[in-house]
Amino acid sequence: LDHKYLYYDVDPFLFYVVCECDSQGFHLVGYFSKEKESANGYNLACILTLPQHQRKGYGKFIINFSYALSKIEKKHGSPEKPLSDLGRVSYESFWARTLLLKLREVSNKPNAADRMISIGDLADLTSFTQGDIKATLDRLQILQYSQGQFYINANPKIIDYHLQRCGGEGVPVDPTKIHWTPHLTSDKWLR
């Protein structure tokens, strides 16, 4: 956190706190903040998992939760940049795992026409921005270019290879348990 400074008011942000609960009460694990209305499409401004709770899957839980909120908002989102070193590692692993699982699902469909998927389709399924998807597929060398066109190489062996290297899923998010209404900055949710 040595590179994070508070220069601005916190009023434009919502804060989401993650706790563990036991017989003695609630214990802070981490948090994330999100702009109430982001002009840049950010779905997460700052993320923190306390050191004693790192490597337990809470970072990916927080990231996944921020995208679950984006799905409710019907928006594609991305974290505020630049990412810290730990943030970059966590996001790259989360994006890779999520996209690889979607590609595996698509590649297993029996009908060849159903095995076609675009970056835009992946964005709609995940709420990731197209830029984050393209960067992730490029990094995994799955997005390829041939004869003047880009295509996604969803070879099951390649997908399995990368899935083995992108870490676990983290603490899962159950979207059916989320009872949340987007912050109202306009009347679009009232229509």
N, C-alpha and C positions, 0 to 999 in steps of 0.2 A: 504493500500500500504506500510505499515511499514516494511513488509518482502520482498519487491522487491527492489533490488539494481542493478544498471547498472555496471556490471563488464566487459561486452563485447561490441564490436562495434555493431551498429544498422544496418550496411550494409547488413547482411544476412536476414533481415526482411522486409516484406511489412507491411505497416500500413493502416488500413481501418478506416476512420473517419465517424461517424454517426452524422448528424445534423438535427435539425428541421428548417424548412424554413417558414418565415412569411413576411409580408410587409416590415419589417426592415432588412431582410437579413437572413443569415444562423447563427444558434446558436448551438454550440457544445453540443452533448448529451453524447457521449462516443466514444470509439474506440476499435479495437482489432488489435493485431499484429499476423503475421503468418510467419514462416520461409519460405524463398524462396525454400529451399530444406531440408526437415526434414528427417533425417536418422531414426527417431523413429516413423514416420507416424503422427506427430502432425499436426492438421489442425488449431490450434489456440495456440499462445504462451502466450499472455497476453490479458485480457479483462478488460475494465473499463467502467462503467456507472456512470456519475457524480451524486453525492448524490441527487441533486434536481430533477433528472430524474429517480431515482430508483422507482420501483414498478409501472412503467408505461408500462412494457412489452418490453422495449428496450434490456434488458439483453438477453431474449429469442430470440429477433430478431437477435441480433449479433451472438448468438450461431447457430441459424437456418441458417443465412447467411453463416457462416463458413462451414456448411455441404452442402449448395447449391453449394459452390465453390468446395468442395470435389467431389460432383456428377459430376460437369463439368470436373474435373480432372480424373474421373473414379477411385477414390481411396477411401478406408475406412480411416477415420481419428478419432483422439481423441485429447482432449486438453492436453497441457503440464501438467505434474503432478509434484509436488502435487498441488491440487486445494486449493484455499483459502476456508474458511468456506462459504462465500457467493457464490463463484463459484461452490462449491460442491452442495449446495442446488439448485442453478439454473440448473446445468447440470442434477442432478438426476431427477428433476421435468420435464425437457425437454425430457430427454431420456424416462422416464416412459410414459409421455403423447403420444409421437410419437409412441413408440412400442405398447402401448395399442390400439391406433387408428388403427394401421396396423393389430393387432391381431383381433380386432373387424371386420374389413373389411374381413379378411380371414375366420373368423368363420361364417360369414353371407352368404358365398357362398353355393349355393344349392347342388353342387356335392361334395360328401364326399372326393374324391381324391383331389379336389381343396382346401380342408380345411387343408391340410398337409403343414406345413412350418417349415423350419429349421432355426437355428441361422445364418447359412450362407446365406440363402434366405433373412432374415431380414437385414443382413449386406448389401447385395446388394441393397435392397430397400431404406435403410436409409443413407448409407455411414458411419454408426457407425462401430467401430471395434467389432469383435466377443467378445472380452473380456469385453467391456463396455455393450454389450447386455446381456451377461451371468450374469454379476454382477447386472444389473438392474432387470432382471427376477428373480434372486435369492433373491434380496432385497424385491421384490413384492411377493415372494413365489409362483410364477407362473411356474417357472422351477422346475419340480419334478422328482423324481427318483423312478422307480418301476421295479422289475424283471430284474435288470441289465441294464436298459436303462433310459436315460433322456427323458422327454417329456414336452411340453409346455401345460399347462392347460389353454386353452382359453375359459373357461366357461364365457358366456356373463354377468352373474351376478357378477362374480369376476372382470371382466374387468370394468364394470360400477362402481363398488365399488371403485376401485383404481382411475378411471378417475375423480371421484368426489373429490378426495383428492390430486391430483397432480397439481392443479393450472391451470390458463388460458394458452392459447396458446401464448400470447404475441402479439406484432405487427407482422402481417403476412409478409412473404417473398413471392413475386411473381417471381418464377424462370424465367418466360418468359421475365421479365424486366431486367435481368442481362446480360450485354454486357461486357464480361470479357474473357481474354485469360490467361491461366496459364503462370506463369513466366517460360521462357525457360532456363532450365539449361542443357538440352540435346536436341537432334534433334528428339525425339520421337513424338513431335507435328507437325513436318514438314513432316512426312511420310504420 
